[in-house]
Amino acid sequence: MATMAAAVLSIAACGSNRNRPKLAYEERPVELLYNTGFERLQSRRWNDAVDYFQEVERQHPYSEWSRRSILMQVYAFYQAGSYTDAIAAADRFIQLFPGSPSAAYAFYMKAVCNFEQIVDVGRDQAFSQAALAGLRDVIRRYPNSSYATDARVKIDMVNDQLAGKEMTIGRWYQRRNQPLAAINRYKAVIDDQAFQRTSHAPEALYRLTEVYLGLGLKEEATRNAAVLGFNYPGSPWYAEAYALLGEQGADRPETAPEAQRESWLRRIIPG
């Protein structure tokens, strides 16, 4: 125990990964370094764990232990909230071991790190776009893996976020009396197959009904309200659209026209 204690330099887990002190170099058995890092992981001492796994890489760069250590760094950085460092470690693994079965984990963690940084719809959605691209890449490369299964769930969540961004911009244009710009944003939600499955589709149809009525285009307003009523008959947005059409003296729709219903359903449920 005394020997091991002398070999270990305790490091505070707080502070920047780049500014905090590193392990003093001392040649040690690879098993000792790796196992100590793993113990730090189990103790949730993420930064300490990273130091030991990096030391494995530095002292034993061509070993199987080094390959494993890079993946452990990805995980430790992710748990510490150091997403940029986690992505860099994942990229390093992919570059060094592109054919490894564990590359699936590296690709997945890159996507998840971007996913975890998604911000509210009022701000730039660069992380949403990066997460979406990464998750799709996981599905394309490893379609039958458990990572792909989770990626599909996360893609639905990202699409809901991006559709929400379109709605936020559309409402902004609508409030500022720029109806054509608003229509383009709302149409983006109902015309995109991915967005049609999100929680924002009913409101997009309602907003189109609202904007078209404001422009005096009652037929277009009725058509969108009909699609809304057919696909979301129990939605409060349909109740709002129905009442709005009545107030404006437009025909209140019972169902969507047959051709339009079929086209809409084919987009929502292919085949």
N, C-alpha and C positions, 0 to 999 in steps of 0.2 A: 504493500500500500504506500509506503514511503517513497518507493521508486516512482510509482505512478503519479503521486502527488507532485513530485519534483518535475515530472515531464509535462505537467498541465499548467497552462497559464490561464487563469480565470479572466474572462472578459465581460464587461457589463453588456447586457442585452439591449440597452437603450442607445439612442443616438444614431447618427448617420453611419451606414455601412462603409462609406468611403473614408470617414474621418476617425473612426474608432480604432484603437490599437489592434494589431494582428498578433497571431501566435509567433513567438520567437522561434527562429529556425533551429530545429534539433532533429537529427535523423532518428526516426522511430519506425518500428515495424508497421507495415501497412494495416495489419489487422487491428492493432492498437488504435491507430488514428481513426479508422473507419468506425470501429465499435464505439469509441468515445463520442464521435459525432452522432452516431445513432442514439446513444444514451441521451445526448443533449436534445435530440428531436423528441424523444419520449418525455423529456422533462419540459418540453415547450420552450426551450432556450434556443430559439431559432438562429440568432446571430452567432452564438457559440458553435452551433452545429455547422453552420456555413464555414466557419474558420477551419474546422477539422476536415471537412470534405474538400475544401480548397487545398489544404495541406496534403491530402492524399494525391490530388492532381499534381501538385508541385513536386512531391518526392517520388511518386510512382506513376509517371504520366502515361505509360504504355500498358498498364495492367488492367485487368478486368475490374479491379477495385476503383480505378479512376473513372471508368465508364459509369459505374453505379453511382459514384460520388457526384457526378454532374447532375444526374437525375435527382439525387437527394438535395442538391443545392437549389434546383428548381422548386422543389416542394417547400424547402425551408424559407426561401425568399418569398414565395407565395404566402405562406402562413404569416410571415412578418409584415406583409403588406408592401413589400419591396417589389412591385410588379415589373418595373423596368429591368431590375436585376434578374428577376425570374425569366423574363422573355430573353434576355441576353444569354443566360445559361442554357435555355432551351434551344436557342439558335446555334449555340456552340455544339451541343450534342448532335443536332441534326446535320451540321456541317461535318462533324467528325465521324458519325456513325449513321449515315443516311439509310443503310439497309437493315439496321437493327430492328427487331420487333418492338423494342422500347421506344422507337422514334414516334410511334402512335401517341404515347403519353406526352412526349415533348410537343408535338403539334397541338394536342388537345390543351395542354397547359398554356401555351401561347394564346390560344383563343380565349380561355377562361380568364387569363390575366386582363385582357382587354375588356371582357364581359364585366368583370368586377369593377372596372373604372367608368362604366356608363353613368352619365350624369342625367339630371332632369331634362325634360324636353325643351325647357327654355334656353338651354345652352347648346354649344356646338356638339354634334353627334359623331365626331371623329372616332371615338372609341366604339360606338355602336357599329359603325361601318367596318372597322377593323375586326371586331368580334364576329360580325356576320361573315366576313370573308374567311376568317380563320375556322369558324365552325363548319362552313360549307366545305372547306378544304379537308377537314377531318372526315366528313361523310364521304367525300369523293375518294380519298385515299384508303380509308378503312371502313367501308360501308357496313360490315357485319360485326364490328366491334362494339363493346359496351360504351366506348367513347362516342361513337356515332349515335347511339341511342340517346345519350344525354345531350349531344349536340343538337339533335332535332328538337328537343324540348326547349333548349336555350334559344334556338333560332326563332321559334314562335314568340318568345319573350322579346327578342331584339326587334322583330318585325312590329310588334305592338308598340314598342318604343319609337320606332321610326315613323310609323303611321301617326302616332301622337304628335310627333314633331310637325308633320304635314298639316295636321289639324290646327295646331297652335299658330302656324304661319297663316293658314287660311282664315282663321278667326281674326287675326291681326289685320289682314287686308280688308276683311268684311267690315270691321269696325271703322276703318279709315275710308270707307266708301270707294273701295277699289274692287268691284264685284268680279271682273274678269280674272284678275289675279287670284281672288279667293276661289273661284270656280276651278281653276287649274289645279289648285292644291287639293280641293275636295275630290276632284276626279281622279287624282293620283292615288287616292285611298281606295276608291271603288273599282278602278281599272287594273290595279296591280293584284295579281293572284295571291301573293303573299299577304298583302294588306287586307284583302277581302275577308280573311279568317280572323282578323283582329277585332277587339272590342270597339274600335272606332268606326267601323263600317256603317252602323246604323246612324250615328250622328252625321257622318259625311253625307248620307242620302238626305237627311233632314235639312242640313245646311244648304245643299243644292236646291231643295224645294224652296227654302226661304229666300235664297239669292235670286232664283229665277222669278219668283213672285215679285220681288222688289224691282226686277227689270221689266215686269209686265208680261213675262213669258209663261202664261198659265199652263199651256200644254206641256212644256218641259217640266214645270213644277209638278204637275199631276203625274207625269210619267215616273219621275223619281220617287214620289210618294207612293206610287203603286208598287214599285220594286221594293221599297222599304216595307210596305204592308205585307207583301207576299212572303218575304224572307224573314221578317222580324215582327210578326203580327202582335206579339205581346210586349214589344218594346215601348217604353215611354216616349221615345223619339217618334214612333209612328202616331201615337196619340196626339203629340204636339203638331205633327205635320197635318193630320186630319183636321184638327181644330183650326189651324192656320189657313188651310184651303177654304174652309167654311167662312172664316172671317173675311177673306179676300174675294168671296163670291165665285171661287173656282169649283169645278166638279170634284167631289170627294171620291177618291178611287176605292173600288171594291177589291180588285185584283190587278196585277200587272198584265199588260197585253201578252198574249201567248208567246209570240216570237221573242219578246224581251225577257219573259220569265225563263224560257229555255236557254237563251244566251247567258243570262246571269247564273243559272244553276249549273250550266256546264263549266263556268269559270270557278264556281265554288266547289262543285263535286265533279271532277273530271270523269267523263264517261257516263 
